[in-house]
Amino acid sequence: MGWAGIKNGELMRLAEEEFDAFVTVDRNLSYQQDIPRYSIALIVISSISNRYDDLKPFGERVIEALETSGPGSVTLISN
């Protein structure tokens, strides 16, 4: 998307224009931004790293969260 280096507030604004949900491993994003003001769901994965092997076990739960999360909501997925 060419969004490397874009700060969180601007990133959320851009994402809400293109997507229904934003999936991240940045656990601080929900505290740094006023998520309910955005028309996008935020799904935060709490993993030991952002390596594929560490994130892979969360796949099914992310899909479930995508199906049930609405605009302005924050869903935390952890072990």
C-alpha positions in Angstrom: 0.0 0.0 0.0 3.0 2.3 0.3 2.1 3.2 3.9 5.5 2.5 5.5 6.5 5.2 7.9 2.9 6.6 8.3 2.0 7.5 11.9 -0.8 5.7 13.7 -3.5 8.4 13.4 -3.0 8.9 9.7 -2.6 5.1 9.3 -6.0 4.5 10.8 -7.6 7.2 8.6 -6.2 5.6 5.5 -7.1 2.1 6.6 -10.7 3.0 7.3 -11.1 4.3 3.7 -10.0 1.0 2.3 -10.8 -1.8 4.8 -13.4 -3.0 7.3 -10.8 -4.1 9.9 -7.2 -3.3 10.8 -5.2 -6.3 12.2 -2.0 -5.4 14.1 0.4 -6.6 16.8 0.9 -3.1 18.1 -0.7 -3.4 21.5 -0.4 0.3 22.2 -2.4 1.4 19.2 -5.8 1.1 21.0 -4.4 3.3 23.8 -2.8 5.9 21.5 -5.9 6.4 19.3 -9.5 7.1 19.9 -10.7 3.9 18.1 -14.4 4.5 18.4 -14.1 7.6 16.2 -13.0 5.4 13.2 -15.3 3.5 11.0 -13.0 0.4 11.1 -12.6 -2.4 13.6 -9.2 -2.9 15.3 -8.0 -6.4 16.0 -4.9 -6.6 18.1 -2.9 -9.8 18.3 -0.9 -10.2 21.5 1.9 -12.5 20.4 5.5 -13.0 21.5 6.7 -11.7 18.1 5.4 -10.7 14.7 7.1 -13.7 13.1 4.8 -15.8 10.9 5.4 -19.0 13.1 4.3 -17.0 16.2 1.2 -15.5 14.5 0.0 -18.6 12.6 -1.8 -20.1 15.7 -4.0 -17.0 15.9 -5.4 -17.4 12.4 -8.8 -19.0 13.3 -9.4 -16.5 16.1 -8.6 -13.6 13.8 -11.2 -14.9 11.3 -13.7 -15.2 14.1 -12.9 -11.6 15.2 -13.3 -10.3 11.6 -16.8 -11.9 11.5 -18.0 -10.4 14.8 -16.1 -7.0 15.1 -17.8 -3.8 14.1 -16.7 -0.3 13.3 -15.0 1.4 16.2 -14.5 -1.8 18.2 -11.2 -3.2 19.6 -10.7 -6.9 19.9 -7.7 -8.3 21.7 -6.6 -11.8 20.8 -4.1 -13.4 23.1 -2.9 -16.8 24.2 
